[in-house]
Amino acid sequence: MYDPTSSSKKEMEELLSMGFSEDVASQALDAVASSSSNTSVSSVEAAADWILSRYPQSSPSPPNTSSQSNLRRFLLPKSDTKPCPSGPPPSKRVKSSSSLSPLSDRMRPTTLDHIIGQDHLLSPTSLLRSAVSRCRDGGGAGGLLPSLLLWGPPGSGKTSLARSLASSLPSHRFAPLSAVTATLTDLRRAIDEARRARSHTRTVLFIDEIHRFSKTQQDGLLPAIEDGSVIFLGATTENPSFHLTNPLLSRLRVLSLRPLEPQHVRSLLLRAVDDSDKGLQLSTNSPLSIDDDALDFLSLHCDGDARVALNSLEASAFLSMNRSSRSGDTVTITAEDAKEAMQCKHLSYDRDGENHYNLISALHKSMRGSDADAAIYWLARMLEGGEQPLYIARRLVRFASEDVGLADIAALNLAVACYQACHFIGMPECDVCLAQCVVYLARAPKSVAVYKGLNAAKRAVKESIGGNEEVPLHLRNAPTKLMKKMGYGDGYLSSRSS
């Protein structure tokens, strides 16, 4: 049996430190003590080997791993063993985890002063600057950062602005969540943590893509915002009027971010090229430069999206390096590299988002104003953005009746024919059919008499609900003798009889 001598106690402690239970360790030491074989290894090694051979579940190693390799998992190297180097030689050191992230993520600004663009939100007298200043000064209740919703197109800097706001308030906790992955349980846990920490610090709860939250999840934010448990920051690319509940929206101040101007994108690209710590050189491990034509192309063709511009710059750099014949030389990114990386102009368009409705409204109003050039431009914007041609054709049919009407009765025939043509041949061949119809409707004379008359009749019906008169007898149909005897159709004079 296991004898708890001083040496045996030490062996037991070593086995327990490896994670084995006391009962299993005692059995192993008894088995090793009763066996005199294999004296080349210590009793601890032999006991551990005995345990792993009989209780393989005691080790988290894969099932195909031998007991000897399982044993090495627990044993420290001998004192005379040379220590392993902490990393590869400097000339062959692998990339850090930060260098493996996209350039657009590494180049996120960390302070409000580093943000480029959005001058209407970040001026010295703006709401954000004033609120941050009051928070730093500790201005009591008036020094609280208000709960905000950052609304803007992709790549306009919503997440960067939220993180920069949080970093400007080092006395506050920053709790980020993504509505794409967070559950209601995650949200409640974050709010509970904020309430526990409220006695010594405030919590800024940032939820990215807030429009992805369900109504129940959005309602879960209301008590915490109402009682001040959290300072809420939300970011969304969708119109909050359609995607956020009214109770939540009423508790937030909505700040609208705009697409970046080309000069702002140009400044961001130059910053990425010049930054040796986290910029483009970290991706390529080689000195780089960029010519003005490439800068202009990327700045103008990203549609105000900084993420698209920076990621295209990174792809351009790799193309330039592949083209370069000698390593170590400074590689210049050219316009050809930028065009190859971007492939085509990036268009900010979402068939289910706000741009979908904004562009069809622009097309409709341009045709109504008889501006054929503007109308065909908005049509091209929609088609290049990937809009379904049948959707556009349906809107043209509606326009032909609503805005052209009786002023040109051929307009409706043309619009219906356009819809049929789009249905028959599809894109890309039907684009000229749509363009022909758009130009015709824009140039056609306009009449809204039918549209106004219909709306007036609808209002009359709605306003007299419950008091609408019955159909007069002389206007009623009289298919039977009984109806004729009751006076149905009496006094009706057909225009055909005159």
Phi and psi in degrees as a GROMACS rama.xvg file:
@    title "Ramachandran Plot"
@    xaxis  label "Phi"
@    yaxis  label "Psi"
@TYPE xy
-64.2186  124.697  TYR-2
-105.378  113.902  ASP-3
-77.0396  62.2897  PRO-4
-76.4171  176.568  THR-5
-63.0758  -41.9348  SER-6
-69.2246  -36.5911  SER-7
-68.7411  -35.0295  SER-8
-61.7886  -39.5339  LYS-9
-65.402  -40.8153  LYS-10
-64.3758  -40.1669  GLU-11
-62.3673  -42.881  MET-12
-62.5784  -38.7947  GLU-13
-64.5538  -41.5832  GLU-14
-67.2484  -38.7794  LEU-15
-65.5677  -36.1533  LEU-16
-66.9605  -22.0518  SER-17
-77.3241  -10.7001  MET-18
105.684  2.38537  GLY-19
-81.2889  150.799  PHE-20
-73.6327  159.35  SER-21
-64.4993  -37.3012  GLU-22
-65.1801  -45.6584  ASP-23
-66.7709  -40.9305  VAL-24
-63.1568  -38.7331  ALA-25
-64.6145  -42.2708  SER-26
-61.4725  -40.9878  GLN-27
-65.5926  -42.9232  ALA-28
-65.8201  -36.7624  LEU-29
-63.5231  -42.4351  ASP-30
-66.3504  -39.4738  ALA-31
-68.605  -38.4863  VAL-32
-66.6533  -33.4814  ALA-33
-82.859  -6.32091  SER-34
-115.523  132.638  SER-35
-101.577  3.229  SER-36
-78.9921  158.707  SER-37
57.289  62.3906  ASN-38
-82.0509  1.02549  THR-39
-78.2463  -12.0189  SER-40
-116.268  157.805  VAL-41
-71.1873  163.478  SER-42
-65.7921  -31.4982  SER-43
-66.8841  -44.5711  VAL-44
-62.0665  -44.1492  GLU-45
-64.4288  -38.745  ALA-46
-67.1759  -42.4516  ALA-47
-64.4159  -39.3364  ALA-48
-64.5205  -39.4278  ASP-49
-62.1386  -42.8872  TRP-50
-64.3202  -46.2422  ILE-51
-68.3155  -27.8166  LEU-52
-76.5055  -24.3973  SER-53
-106.927  -24.1225  ARG-54
-128.921  69.9236  TYR-55
-60.5875  -22.1209  PRO-56
-70.7417  -11.8412  GLN-57
-70.3437  -14.8038  SER-58
-112.333  136.816  SER-59
-81.2236  6.3548  PRO-60
-71.0625  159.182  SER-61
-57.8271  151.046  PRO-62
-63.4393  -25.8651  PRO-63
-84.6064  -2.44945  ASN-64
-75.6057  136.43  THR-65
-69.8327  160.952  SER-66
-65.5919  -31.4859  SER-67
-66.7015  -41.0393  GLN-68
-69.4703  -33.4048  SER-69
-61.989  -38.5351  ASN-70
-65.3845  -40.6841  LEU-71
-63.0698  -20.7256  ARG-72
-63.359  -28.1999  ARG-73
-96.1752  -24.0146  PHE-74
-90.1536  136.084  LEU-75
-80.1314  151.445  LEU-76
-66.48  152.568  PRO-77
-66.4254  158.251  LYS-78
-64.9157  -26.9167  SER-79
-87.3083  1.80772  ASP-80
-76.9629  135.052  THR-81
-69.2079  132.66  LYS-82
-67.0944  146.022  PRO-83
-71.0953  144.868  CYS-84
-62.9345  149.13  PRO-85
-70.2121  -14.6581  SER-86
-173.244  178.193  GLY-87
-68.7103  162.851  PRO-88
-56.1476  153.437  PRO-89
-54.663  -35.008  PRO-90
-74.6067  -17.2748  SER-91
-123.183  23.2298  LYS-92
-68.265  135.412  ARG-93
-72.6077  162.921  VAL-94
-67.2327  145.318  LYS-95
-73.7785  165.802  SER-96
-63.6546  -30.0924  SER-97
-67.8861  -31.8871  SER-98
-73.0925  -17.9351  SER-99
-83.3015  -13.8218  LEU-100
-79.4047  155.449  SER-101
-60.7701  153.96  PRO-102
-58.4806  -38.4042  LEU-103
-63.15  -29.8426  SER-104
-78.8598  -39.1425  ASP-105
-67.8251  -30.5592  ARG-106
-90.1911  13.5927  MET-107
-61.3297  133.618  ARG-108
-66.8108  149.893  PRO-109
-108.313  -11.7256  THR-110
-134.645  163.537  THR-111
-63.0604  -33.2755  LEU-112
-69.7559  -20.7852  ASP-113
-86.9793  -9.20285  HIS-114
-74.7947  132.148  ILE-115
-105.232  131.253  ILE-116
91.2465  -175.251  GLY-117
56.5236  42.1193  GLN-118
-63.0523  -27.5138  ASP-119
-68.7991  -17.5694  HIS-120
-103.478  -18.958  LEU-121
-118.453  18.1585  LEU-122
-66.7701  160.28  SER-123
-57.9893  -26.2186  PRO-124
-102.426  12.055  THR-125
-74.3645  166.38  SER-126
-59.4909  -42.9722  LEU-127
-65.5327  -48.1836  LEU-128
-61.4439  -42.8937  ARG-129
-64.9451  -42.0864  SER-130
-65.4595  -42.6836  ALA-131
-63.9293  -41.031  VAL-132
-62.7841  -41.7589  SER-133
-66.4188  -38.2553  ARG-134
-64.3341  -40.9083  CYS-135
-65.7397  -35.7913  ARG-136
-79.443  -9.10768  ASP-137
66.847  50.7174  GLY-138
-80.8679  38.3876  GLY-139
63.1899  -144.417  GLY-140
-64.6841  -30.5082  ALA-141
-75.6122  -6.87851  GLY-142
-97.5577  14.1616  GLY-143
-86.2568  137.97  LEU-144
-71.1556  127.449  LEU-145
-71.0137  157.171  PRO-146
-71.6399  131.016  SER-147
-127.839  152.128  LEU-148
-121.537  119.839  LEU-149
-95.8952  114.425  LEU-150
-117.662  123.537  TRP-151
-173.469  169.48  GLY-152
-69.9672  165.46  PRO-153
-59.1438  142.33  PRO-154
76.3822  12.3288  GLY-155
-89.6526  -9.12948  SER-156
105.4  24.7288  GLY-157
-65.5297  -51.6018  LYS-158
-65.4202  -40.7997  THR-159
-63.1256  -39.3201  SER-160
-65.0889  -42.2526  LEU-161
-63.5129  -43.7433  ALA-162
-68.596  -35.5711  ARG-163
-67.6547  -37.0071  SER-164
-61.0318  -43.736  LEU-165
-65.3539  -40.8895  ALA-166
-68.782  -21.8953  SER-167
-75.7003  -9.82296  SER-168
-122.809  75.3925  LEU-169
-63.3721  -18.1343  PRO-170
-80.3736  -5.60849  SER-171
-103.225  148.154  HIS-172
-79.6456  144.494  ARG-173
-117.116  117.552  PHE-174
-119.211  97.8311  ALA-175
-88.854  142.343  PRO-176
-136.884  154.261  LEU-177
-113.903  125.423  SER-178
-67.0751  -14.3341  ALA-179
-70.5169  -36.5586  VAL-180
-113.833  -21.7067  THR-181
-73.728  143.021  ALA-182
-104.598  175.222  THR-183
-63.0275  -32.9425  LEU-184
-65.1909  -42.6287  THR-185
-60.7681  -41.0748  ASP-186
-64.4419  -45.4328  LEU-187
-64.0441  -37.7929  ARG-188
-63.9451  -42.9119  ARG-189
-63.4935  -39.3479  ALA-190
-68.5577  -40.2099  ILE-191
-62.6989  -41.599  ASP-192
-63.8086  -37.9991  GLU-193
-64.7322  -38.7016  ALA-194
-69.0807  -36.5767  ARG-195
-68.5137  -32.22  ARG-196
-88.2368  -2.36841  ALA-197
-64.3655  -25.5677  ARG-198
-66.5785  -23.9286  SER-199
-126.836  -8.97431  HIS-200
-160.167  155.557  THR-201
-93.3773  154.72  ARG-202
-116.865  128.162  THR-203
-96.2941  110.15  VAL-204
-95.5415  112.174  LEU-205
-106.209  125.276  PHE-206
-120.931  111.736  ILE-207
-82.1188  147.287  ASP-208
55.5114  47.9743  GLU-209
-59.4764  -24.7939  ILE-210
-66.1131  -14.3572  HIS-211
-80.4992  -9.91199  ARG-212
-73.2861  143.761  PHE-213
-74.4836  171.904  SER-214
-60.5719  -39.9143  LYS-215
-63.9037  -42.4914  THR-216
-66.1138  -40.5609  GLN-217
-64.3676  -40.1139  GLN-218
-64.7291  -27.3345  ASP-219
-65.6047  -17.7911  GLY-220
-81.8377  -22.4393  LEU-221
-58.6028  -50.7416  LEU-222
-61.1727  -39.4389  PRO-223
-67.6843  -37.5255  ALA-224
-71.7113  -39.4121  ILE-225
-63.8859  -45.0536  GLU-226
-90.9279  3.1367  ASP-227
79.5415  16.1332  GLY-228
-64.3705  -32.478  SER-229
-132.908  152.229  VAL-230
-97.9448  113.95  ILE-231
-91.2337  132.727  PHE-232
-124.766  124.179  LEU-233
-121.562  153.577  GLY-234
-132.653  136.83  ALA-235
-151.814  148.147  THR-236
-97.3218  -8.8636  THR-237
-100.691  154.895  GLU-238
-61.5147  116.534  ASN-239
-63.9651  -22.3711  PRO-240
-62.849  -27.7203  SER-241
-100.093  -25.3956  PHE-242
-113.97  -7.58251  HIS-243
-115.615  146.01  LEU-244
-69.929  150.113  THR-245
-60.4356  -41.3427  ASN-246
-60.1203  -39.7669  PRO-247
-70.2877  -43.1531  LEU-248
-62.8958  -33.7964  LEU-249
-69.5661  -16.2199  SER-250
-97.5527  1.16308  ARG-251
-119.243  153.728  LEU-252
-101.626  122.294  ARG-253
-89.8816  123.89  VAL-254
-112.092  123.663  LEU-255
-95.6796  121.549  SER-256
-94.8154  145.307  LEU-257
-105.621  155.992  ARG-258
-58.5452  145.634  PRO-259
-69.2367  142.705  LEU-260
-74.5272  155.689  GLU-261
-55.1684  -36.7685  PRO-262
-67.5907  -31.1602  GLN-263
-69.7415  -42.8887  HIS-264
-62.9387  -39.3502  VAL-265
-60.5591  -42.4549  ARG-266
-63.6944  -39.1727  SER-267
-64.0053  -41.1693  LEU-268
-65.6237  -42.5628  LEU-269
-64.46  -38.0943  LEU-270
-62.2843  -39.9336  ARG-271
-67.2085  -35.9671  ALA-272
-70.7908  -38.1733  VAL-273
-83.9946  -21.3582  ASP-274
-77.3446  109.903  ASP-275
-83.1384  -14.9231  SER-276
-83.3241  -47.2309  ASP-277
-133.199  10.3423  LYS-278
-87.9911  -149.456  GLY-279
-65.8713  -33.1977  LEU-280
-65.9266  -24.6983  GLN-281
-68.3859  -29.2681  LEU-282
-76.9019  -39.0562  SER-283
-101.777  -18.218  THR-284
56.2626  37.1949  ASN-285
-154.246  145.371  SER-286
-65.2964  139.759  PRO-287
-136.867  154.629  LEU-288
-141.635  168.549  SER-289
-139.602  137.435  ILE-290
-85.9836  166.579  ASP-291
-64.8624  -35.9328  ASP-292
-63.8842  -39.7226  ASP-293
-66.7762  -40.1855  ALA-294
-60.8757  -45.3519  LEU-295
-63.4175  -41.8557  ASP-296
-63.5372  -48.7441  PHE-297
-65.6975  -37.3782  LEU-298
-67.9008  -36.2814  SER-299
-86.7908  -24.2779  LEU-300
-104.169  6.59051  HIS-301
-93.1215  -3.92341  CYS-302
60.0608  37.1201  ASP-303
76.2094  12.8689  GLY-304
-101.594  107.922  ASP-305
-64.7213  -35.2071  ALA-306
-64.0438  -44.4081  ARG-307
-62.6147  -42.7299  VAL-308
-63.5718  -46.3963  ALA-309
-69.1917  -41.5808  LEU-310
-67.9146  -33.9396  ASN-311
-68.6302  -36.148  SER-312
-61.8624  -42.2565  LEU-313
-64.5168  -42.6175  GLU-314
-64.7039  -37.6138  ALA-315
-62.2723  -37.9105  SER-316
-63.7754  -42.2836  ALA-317
-65.6968  -37.9949  PHE-318
-63.9991  -40.5565  LEU-319
-64.6598  -39.6418  SER-320
-68.0207  -37.4521  MET-321
-65.2482  -31.0892  ASN-322
-77.2536  -27.8421  ARG-323
-70.1644  137.808  SER-324
-87.405  -27.7381  SER-325
-118.527  133.799  ARG-326
-83.5223  152.519  SER-327
94.3584  -24.7911  GLY-328
-77.6269  155.779  ASP-329
-69.1811  125.001  THR-330
-97.1975  134.227  VAL-331
-105.897  126.057  THR-332
-80.9262  124.354  ILE-333
-104.204  171.471  THR-334
-63.6285  -33.0756  ALA-335
-64.1527  -38.8935  GLU-336
-64.1339  -42.5023  ASP-337
-64.3309  -41.3072  ALA-338
-65.8347  -39.8288  LYS-339
-66.9367  -36.4177  GLU-340
-70.6684  -40.3301  ALA-341
-85.9975  -24.9579  MET-342
69.459  -52.9096  GLN-343
-151.266  164.541  CYS-344
-62.7992  132.175  LYS-345
-79.3669  127.619  HIS-346
-113.728  129.069  LEU-347
-80.3472  103.756  SER-348
-154.892  138.487  TYR-349
-139.099  119.301  ASP-350
-65.3779  -15.4979  ARG-351
-112.393  2.12581  ASP-352
-102.095  -168.785  GLY-353
-67.9433  -35.5054  GLU-354
-60.4486  -32.02  ASN-355
-55.1328  -47.9418  HIS-356
-79.147  -32.9792  TYR-357
-64.417  -42.0538  ASN-358
-73.6812  -38.1762  LEU-359
-68.4745  -32.0098  ILE-360
-66.5378  -40.8872  SER-361
-64.2147  -40.3523  ALA-362
-62.9174  -46.272  LEU-363
-61.5721  -46.3339  HIS-364
-70.2438  -31.6485  LYS-365
-68.2602  -41.1348  SER-366
-65.8042  -39.5226  MET-367
-62.6899  -34.0411  ARG-368
-85.4188  7.55515  GLY-369
60.8583  29.894  SER-370
-100.19  91.717  ASP-371
-66.2659  -36.8849  ALA-372
-64.2108  -46.2717  ASP-373
-65.0765  -39.2572  ALA-374
-62.8447  -43.6429  ALA-375
-72.007  -26.3779  ILE-376
-66.2282  -47.4082  TYR-377
-66.3134  -32.5098  TRP-378
-61.5627  -45.8353  LEU-379
-62.9647  -38.0819  ALA-380
-59.7885  -42.3353  ARG-381
-69.1269  -43.0551  MET-382
-66.1057  -43.0456  LEU-383
-68.1252  -26.1073  GLU-384
-78.8135  -8.20819  GLY-385
99.5457  17.456  GLY-386
-67.4329  146.617  GLU-387
-70.2804  126.958  GLN-388
-62.9996  -31.2666  PRO-389
-67.4926  -31.5882  LEU-390
-63.9733  -44.7202  TYR-391
-63.314  -42.9844  ILE-392
-62.3189  -38.3644  ALA-393
-63.3223  -38.7885  ARG-394
-67.486  -31.893  ARG-395
-69.5298  -36.4447  LEU-396
-61.9257  -43.7248  VAL-397
-62.6471  -43.2474  ARG-398
-62.334  -38.7905  PHE-399
-60.1095  -35.6628  ALA-400
-86.3282  -38.7614  SER-401
-75.7323  -43.6714  GLU-402
-106.744  -28.4226  ASP-403
-93.1479  -50.5411  VAL-404
56.5027  -133.422  GLY-405
-76.6854  -7.81033  LEU-406
-67.679  -27.129  ALA-407
-153.654  94.6544  ASP-408
-70.1827  -13.862  ILE-409
-75.0327  -15.9684  ALA-410
-63.1264  -41.4464  ALA-411
-66.009  -40.0392  LEU-412
-60.893  -42.1817  ASN-413
-66.2151  -40.5683  LEU-414
-65.1321  -41.33  ALA-415
-65.563  -40.7772  VAL-416
-63.5754  -36.7153  ALA-417
-63.0969  -43.2609  CYS-418
-61.4285  -43.8076  TYR-419
-64.2666  -39.0598  GLN-420
-64.259  -42.0329  ALA-421
-63.2667  -36.8642  CYS-422
-69.1115  -36.4192  HIS-423
-73.8185  -47.1123  PHE-424
-109.042  -22.0059  ILE-425
65.78  -174.865  GLY-426
-83.2905  149.933  MET-427
-92.0064  -2.56412  PRO-428
-69.7764  -26.5162  GLU-429
-80.4921  -0.57782  CYS-430
-62.3814  -36.3716  ASP-431
-71.4083  -30.6333  VAL-432
-63.2071  -43.6298  CYS-433
-63.7573  -42.4958  LEU-434
-63.2533  -41.7124  ALA-435
-60.4322  -44.7189  GLN-436
-67.4167  -40.1883  CYS-437
-62.351  -45.8534  VAL-438
-65.7165  -40.6336  VAL-439
-61.7726  -46.821  TYR-440
-66.4122  -34.4386  LEU-441
-67.3927  -37.4705  ALA-442
-85.1553  -15.1535  ARG-443
-69.53  151.01  ALA-444
-64.2027  152.423  PRO-445
-113.553  143.294  LYS-446
-150.51  124.766  SER-447
-110.455  21.8026  VAL-448
-61.7077  -45.5185  ALA-449
-63.4533  -43.6956  VAL-450
-61.6839  -45.386  TYR-451
-67.8449  -40.401  LYS-452
-62.6097  -41.3927  GLY-453
-64.0272  -42.9444  LEU-454
-65.2396  -37.7382  ASN-455
-64.4663  -40.5075  ALA-456
-65.385  -39.7168  ALA-457
-62.6185  -41.8963  LYS-458
-63.1289  -40.3242  ARG-459
-62.9047  -39.6883  ALA-460
-66.9492  -44.54  VAL-461
-66.9562  -38.3752  LYS-462
-72.9029  -20.0786  GLU-463
-110.606  25.5171  SER-464
-62.1299  129.11  ILE-465
91.5645  -14.8482  GLY-466
-126.324  15.0265  GLY-467
-67.5014  134.639  ASN-468
-72.2509  152.569  GLU-469
-72.8311  161.124  GLU-470
-65.8867  126.928  VAL-471
-55.9505  148.824  PRO-472
-59.7479  -37.554  LEU-473
-71.2701  -14.2556  HIS-474
-98.0761  -2.95124  LEU-475
-84.4867  150.784  ARG-476
-77.8925  145.2  ASN-477
-127.648  75.9152  ALA-478
-79.218  -14.0213  PRO-479
-121.921  162.462  THR-480
-64.7344  -38.3768  LYS-481
-59.7463  -43.2927  LEU-482
-64.7113  -37.4248  MET-483
-65.3964  -40.1227  LYS-484
-63.9335  -30.1793  LYS-485
-81.0243  0.10526  MET-486
94.7386  7.59787  GLY-487
-63.962  127.258  TYR-488
83.9164  -2.31392  GLY-489
-66.5845  133.826  ASP-490
86.0875  -1.46883  GLY-491
-78.9018  128.701  TYR-492
-113.775  116.823  LEU-493
-79.33  140.276  SER-494
-66.7525  -19.5916  SER-495
-75.2851  -18.743  ARG-496
-84.1882  -10.6507  SER-497
